[in-house]
Amino acid sequence: MTDVKILHQVEGLPIFQNRMYPSREAARSCIKGDVVLVEDLNSGLVYNQAFRPDVMNYDSNYQNEQGNSPRFQDHLTSIAELIEKRMGLNGLVEVGCGKGLFLELLATRGAQITGYDPTYEGANPKIVREYFSKSLGITGKGLILRHVLEHIQDPVSFLFDLQEANGGSGEIYIEVPCFDWICAHRTWFDVFYEHVNYFRLSDFSRMFGVVHEAKHTFGGQYLSVVADLATLRRPQFDPNDRPQFPADFSATMQPRSLANSVVWGGASKGVLFCLMMERAGVTVDHVVDINPAKQGKFLPATGLEVKSAEHVLPTLADGATIYVMNSNYLSEIREMSGNNFRYVTIDQIPLPA
């Protein structure tokens, strides 16, 4: 049994925050699981000890595409520039390319790139609808893992599999949520079942002997790392570099009046925010998301319907509140809604006195 320190526990979360459902009933009866967030005292990594990989089946109902947002498009462009600078545009492979948006962005810049993802729905012959496995014969000068590693139960072994499949060499770009940011902002809605792992920048310095670039991106919420795959190693616990998990992590998880208001963001943060409000006895009236693939579908666990801004905004009274699930999108949400409402960013709510 691995020595661990328990950091945080929550029960009965939907195993997929980003799977959309065709009916309220199907959404409310979705499979649920527990989170027991622990610090591994051998590797120093943080993960959900209660995670069950056997229940995870990513398919076309999984919708996590953020590319409809201009703010997120700017982020993708900056990452494409980073990859071109550090890895070039020849011989790229994106493992877990989702709906193919980033892959196709790189292709427009002249990249020779192949992608792998079972949730892909398009017709690009360069994208294979399969999970990565060593038997696929993946080889590339540069490998890309955007928001994949946090979903893998044994991330270090997965990286070693990539290394072996790629002949023991190559550069790798890794992008994951930043656990230090989650802790500092007490964003309890960023700890959910889909993400089994929670990384810090220092984790990658312990995983790789050579890290070419390691920085915070997307307003500090993400980590972007370029490393030499040949220098991969198993991380060791460092007693001087432990996660700063706050004792008051759930302090902002308090009931609040949501009457005459909107939850803007039908992805992971919004799913968990709505669920915890429901458990506190608070009714959420409207959920808005600009992703057309989510609109008319229902959120897991609560069964709330996701609607377009055009559908909801004309129905709101003067002085209505829009709860913004991600502060990165505040300016564009203000613009889309005519700056006519009160806006509350839930990742910037001050702690109780």
Secondary structure per residue as TSV (DSSP state, phi and psi in degrees):
chain	resnum	aa	ss	phi	psi
A	1	M	-	360.0	125.9
A	2	T	-	-67.9	138.2
A	3	D	-	-72.9	127.1
A	4	V	E	-139.1	160.3
A	5	K	E	-118.3	123.0
A	6	I	E	-74.4	129.4
A	7	L	E	-103.9	-36.6
A	8	H	E	-163.2	142.4
A	9	Q	E	-137.4	141.0
A	10	V	E	-152.2	140.8
A	11	E	E	-107.4	152.8
A	12	G	E	66.3	45.7
A	13	L	E	-94.8	147.6
A	14	P	E	-61.1	138.7
A	15	I	S	-71.1	-23.7
A	16	F	-	-122.2	108.8
A	17	Q	S	-72.1	-28.2
A	18	N	S	-106.1	14.1
A	19	R	B	-90.8	128.8
A	20	M	-	-97.3	151.0
A	21	Y	B	-121.4	148.3
A	22	P	S	-78.6	-15.3
A	23	S	S	-144.2	159.1
A	24	R	H	-62.4	-39.7
A	25	E	H	-65.4	-44.5
A	26	A	H	-63.6	-38.4
A	27	A	H	-65.7	-44.2
A	28	R	H	-69.6	-26.1
A	29	S	T	-96.7	16.1
A	30	C	-	-60.8	157.2
A	31	I	-	-65.4	138.7
A	32	K	E	-124.6	158.3
A	33	G	E	-149.1	170.6
A	34	D	E	-102.3	156.8
A	35	V	E	-116.4	124.0
A	36	V	E	-123.9	92.7
A	37	L	E	-79.3	124.4
A	38	V	E	-130.3	154.2
A	39	E	E	-98.5	122.7
A	40	D	E	-80.1	119.5
A	41	L	T	-85.5	8.3
A	42	N	T	-106.5	-43.6
A	43	S	T	-99.3	-21.7
A	44	G	-	83.6	-1.7
A	45	L	-	-82.3	158.2
A	46	V	E	-114.3	131.8
A	47	Y	E	-156.3	169.1
A	48	N	E	-87.9	109.2
A	49	Q	T	-68.2	-21.4
A	50	A	T	-92.6	5.6
A	51	F	-	-65.1	138.0
A	52	R	-	-121.4	101.9
A	53	P	G	-65.1	-22.1
A	54	D	G	-67.2	-19.1
A	55	V	G	-94.1	-3.9
A	56	M	-	-91.3	115.7
A	57	N	-	-136.4	97.1
A	58	Y	-	-78.2	124.5
A	59	D	-	-137.4	-168.2
A	60	S	T	-67.7	-14.1
A	61	N	T	-77.8	-8.0
A	62	Y	B	-81.5	119.7
A	63	Q	-	-126.5	103.5
A	64	N	-	-130.2	26.4
A	65	E	-	-81.8	125.3
A	66	Q	-	-106.6	4.0
A	67	G	T	-69.6	-6.0
A	68	N	T	-71.6	-14.5
A	69	S	S	-90.2	127.7
A	70	P	H	-57.9	-37.0
A	71	R	H	-62.4	-42.0
A	72	F	H	-73.3	-32.9
A	73	Q	H	-60.9	-38.9
A	74	D	H	-62.1	-40.9
A	75	H	H	-62.2	-45.7
A	76	L	H	-61.5	-38.7
A	77	T	H	-63.6	-41.8
A	78	S	H	-64.9	-36.0
A	79	I	H	-72.1	-37.4
A	80	A	H	-60.6	-40.0
A	81	E	H	-64.8	-40.3
A	82	L	H	-63.1	-45.5
A	83	I	H	-64.3	-41.7
A	84	E	H	-62.6	-39.6
A	85	K	H	-69.0	-43.2
A	86	R	H	-89.5	-31.4
A	87	M	H	-121.3	-11.7
A	88	G	-	78.5	-172.3
A	89	L	S	-118.1	3.5
A	90	N	S	-103.9	138.6
A	91	G	S	66.5	43.4
A	92	L	E	-96.1	145.7
A	93	V	E	-132.5	125.6
A	94	E	E	-106.2	114.1
A	95	V	E	-92.1	121.5
A	96	G	S	78.1	54.8
A	97	C	-	-84.1	1.6
A	98	G	T	62.0	-130.6
A	99	K	T	-83.9	2.9
A	100	G	S	90.0	6.0
A	101	L	H	-61.1	-49.0
A	102	F	H	-70.1	-39.5
A	103	L	H	-57.3	-45.0
A	104	E	H	-71.6	-29.4
A	105	L	H	-63.0	-45.7
A	106	L	H	-63.3	-38.1
A	107	A	H	-62.0	-37.2
A	108	T	H	-67.3	-19.4
A	109	R	T	-90.4	4.6
A	110	G	T	97.4	11.4
A	111	A	-	-73.3	142.0
A	112	Q	-	-94.2	107.1
A	113	I	E	-143.8	143.2
A	114	T	E	-121.9	145.8
A	115	G	E	-127.3	157.7
A	116	Y	E	-135.3	125.3
A	117	D	-	-172.1	126.0
A	118	P	T	-70.7	-15.3
A	119	T	T	-89.1	-1.2
A	120	Y	-	-63.7	138.7
A	121	E	-	-119.6	-5.8
A	122	G	S	-88.0	-160.9
A	123	A	-	-121.7	16.3
A	124	N	-	-70.2	117.2
A	125	P	T	-67.4	-11.6
A	126	K	T	-83.4	-2.8
A	127	I	E	-113.6	124.5
A	128	V	E	-99.4	128.7
A	129	R	S	-82.8	67.5
A	130	E	S	-146.4	153.8
A	131	Y	-	-67.7	154.8
A	132	F	-	-66.1	138.7
A	133	S	-	-150.5	155.6
A	134	K	G	-61.3	-26.6
A	135	S	G	-69.9	-14.6
A	136	L	G	-73.5	-14.6
A	137	G	-	71.1	36.8
A	138	I	-	-66.6	127.4
A	139	T	-	-140.0	139.2
A	140	G	-	-162.4	153.3
A	141	K	S	-67.6	-35.8
A	142	G	E	-136.2	130.9
A	143	L	E	-105.9	144.6
A	144	I	E	-123.4	126.5
A	145	L	E	-126.7	90.2
A	146	R	E	-99.2	113.2
A	147	H	S	54.9	49.5
A	148	V	-	-118.8	-45.7
A	149	L	G	-63.5	-28.2
A	150	E	G	-71.2	-14.0
A	151	H	G	-95.8	-5.4
A	152	I	-	-98.6	126.4
A	153	Q	S	-60.7	-41.8
A	154	D	S	-118.5	81.7
A	155	P	H	-64.4	-34.3
A	156	V	H	-70.0	-43.3
A	157	S	H	-62.2	-37.6
A	158	F	H	-61.3	-42.7
A	159	L	H	-64.5	-37.8
A	160	F	H	-64.8	-36.4
A	161	D	H	-62.9	-42.3
A	162	L	H	-61.6	-43.7
A	163	Q	H	-59.2	-46.3
A	164	E	H	-64.0	-44.4
A	165	A	H	-62.6	-28.4
A	166	N	T	-97.8	20.2
A	167	G	T	73.6	18.3
A	168	G	T	82.3	5.9
A	169	S	-	-141.3	-174.4
A	170	G	-	107.6	163.8
A	171	E	E	-97.7	153.1
A	172	I	E	-134.2	134.2
A	173	Y	E	-103.6	127.6
A	174	I	E	-124.2	131.0
A	175	E	E	-128.6	126.9
A	176	V	E	-144.8	161.2
A	177	P	E	-62.0	153.2
A	178	C	B	-97.1	116.5
A	179	F	H	-68.5	-34.3
A	180	D	H	-61.3	-38.8
A	181	W	H	-66.2	-43.0
A	182	I	H	-58.0	-44.6
A	183	C	H	-66.7	-46.4
A	184	A	H	-63.3	-34.1
A	185	H	T	-98.3	2.9
A	186	R	T	51.2	44.0
A	187	T	-	-87.9	77.2
A	188	W	G	-58.7	-24.1
A	189	F	G	-77.6	-1.7
A	190	D	G	-97.9	4.3
A	191	V	-	-108.4	107.0
A	192	F	-	-145.2	172.1
A	193	Y	T	-67.4	-39.1
A	194	E	T	-54.9	-37.1
A	195	H	-	-91.5	106.1
A	196	V	-	-83.9	-25.0
A	197	N	E	-116.9	150.6
A	198	Y	E	-136.2	113.2
A	199	F	B	-106.8	152.6
A	200	R	-	-117.9	160.5
A	201	L	H	-57.1	-39.9
A	202	S	H	-65.3	-22.9
A	203	D	H	-59.7	-37.8
A	204	F	H	-76.5	-26.9
A	205	S	H	-68.8	-28.9
A	206	R	H	-83.6	-21.1
A	207	M	H	-86.3	-28.9
A	208	F	B	-125.8	137.5
A	209	G	S	-72.1	-30.0
A	210	V	-	-126.0	115.5
A	211	V	E	-116.5	115.9
A	212	H	E	-77.2	-36.0
A	213	E	E	-152.9	138.2
A	214	A	E	-149.3	116.9
A	215	K	E	-153.9	166.1
A	216	H	E	-87.7	138.8
A	217	T	E	-134.4	175.2
A	218	F	T	52.6	55.5
A	219	G	T	66.3	24.7
A	220	G	T	88.8	-8.2
A	221	Q	T	-76.6	-24.0
A	222	Y	E	-116.9	158.0
A	223	L	E	-110.0	136.5
A	224	S	E	-122.7	122.5
A	225	V	E	-132.3	133.5
A	226	V	E	-118.3	123.4
A	227	A	E	-136.9	163.1
A	228	D	E	-86.8	112.7
A	229	L	G	-61.8	-27.6
A	230	A	G	-67.3	-19.5
A	231	T	G	-98.1	13.0
A	232	L	B	-59.9	139.8
A	233	R	-	-148.9	162.6
A	234	R	-	-78.5	128.2
A	235	P	-	-69.5	148.5
A	236	Q	-	-115.3	144.3
A	237	F	-	-60.8	134.0
A	238	D	-	-118.7	110.1
A	239	P	T	-64.1	-16.5
A	240	N	T	-93.4	2.9
A	241	D	S	-138.5	71.0
A	242	R	-	-106.2	150.5
A	243	P	-	-62.3	139.1
A	244	Q	-	-93.2	77.3
A	245	F	-	-85.8	120.3
A	246	P	-	-75.1	141.4
A	247	A	T	-64.3	-26.6
A	248	D	T	-100.6	34.6
A	249	F	T	-55.1	-37.9
A	250	S	T	-96.3	18.7
A	251	A	T	-62.2	-31.6
A	252	T	T	-88.9	4.0
A	253	M	-	-83.1	70.4
A	254	Q	-	-124.1	146.3
A	255	P	-	-59.7	140.1
A	256	R	-	-141.0	151.7
A	257	S	-	-68.6	122.9
A	258	L	-	-110.7	15.8
A	259	A	T	-64.2	141.7
A	260	N	T	54.6	49.1
A	261	S	E	-147.1	169.8
A	262	V	E	-132.8	137.3
A	263	V	E	-94.5	115.7
A	264	W	E	-102.5	106.8
A	265	G	-	131.9	102.4
A	266	G	-	-100.4	32.1
A	267	A	S	-105.3	-154.6
A	268	S	H	-55.3	-49.3
A	269	K	H	-60.9	-45.4
A	270	G	H	-65.4	-38.1
A	271	V	H	-60.1	-48.2
A	272	L	H	-72.7	-37.7
A	273	F	H	-59.9	-48.6
A	274	C	H	-63.3	-39.0
A	275	L	H	-64.1	-45.4
A	276	M	H	-70.1	-32.3
A	277	M	H	-66.3	-41.0
A	278	E	H	-61.4	-43.1
A	279	R	H	-66.0	-22.5
A	280	A	T	-89.2	2.9
A	281	G	T	86.4	16.9
A	282	V	-	-103.4	132.2
A	283	T	-	-91.6	129.6
A	284	V	-	-96.2	124.1
A	285	D	-	-83.7	-42.1
A	286	H	-	-138.9	142.0
A	287	V	E	-124.4	126.3
A	288	V	E	-114.0	139.4
A	289	D	-	-147.2	141.0
A	290	I	S	-85.4	-3.7
A	291	N	-	-78.5	113.5
A	292	P	T	-59.1	-27.6
A	293	A	T	-69.3	-18.2
A	294	K	T	-93.2	-27.0
A	295	Q	T	-66.5	135.4
A	296	G	T	82.6	-2.2
A	297	K	S	-103.9	177.2
A	298	F	B	-124.1	141.1
A	299	L	-	-73.4	141.7
A	300	P	T	-60.8	147.5
A	301	A	T	77.6	-55.9
A	302	T	T	-85.1	-26.7
A	303	G	-	71.9	18.7
A	304	L	-	-72.5	138.4
A	305	E	B	-81.9	137.8
A	306	V	E	-92.0	131.6
A	307	K	E	-125.6	165.0
A	308	S	-	-80.0	159.5
A	309	A	H	-62.7	-36.9
A	310	E	H	-63.3	-30.1
A	311	H	H	-77.2	-37.8
A	312	V	H	-92.4	-44.0
A	313	L	G	-56.5	-41.3
A	314	P	G	-64.8	-17.0
A	315	T	G	-89.0	-9.0
A	316	L	-	-81.5	141.8
A	317	A	-	-79.0	162.4
A	318	D	T	-58.8	138.6
A	319	G	T	83.3	6.0
A	320	A	-	-62.4	155.2
A	321	T	E	-106.8	135.4
A	322	I	E	-109.1	115.7
A	323	Y	E	-86.6	111.4
A	324	V	E	-88.9	119.5
A	325	M	S	-75.7	-17.9
A	326	N	-	-143.7	117.6
A	327	S	G	-62.7	-20.3
A	328	N	G	-59.4	-25.4
A	329	Y	G	-101.3	7.1
A	330	L	H	-58.7	-47.0
A	331	S	H	-64.6	-40.2
A	332	E	H	-74.1	-30.3
A	333	I	H	-68.3	-41.3
A	334	R	H	-57.5	-45.1
A	335	E	H	-65.5	-44.6
A	336	M	H	-65.4	-28.7
A	337	S	T	-102.2	12.9
A	338	G	T	70.8	12.7
A	339	N	T	53.2	37.9
A	340	N	-	-101.8	4.4
A	341	F	S	-130.6	178.1
A	342	R	E	-90.5	132.5
A	343	Y	E	-117.9	128.8
A	344	V	E	-124.5	117.7
A	345	T	E	-90.5	118.8
A	346	I	G	-73.3	-19.2
A	347	D	G	-86.3	5.3
A	348	Q	G	-126.9	15.9
A	349	I	-	-68.6	127.1
A	350	P	-	-66.8	151.8
A	351	L	-	-68.9	150.5
A	352	P	-	-61.5	146.3
A	353	A	-	-69.0	360.0
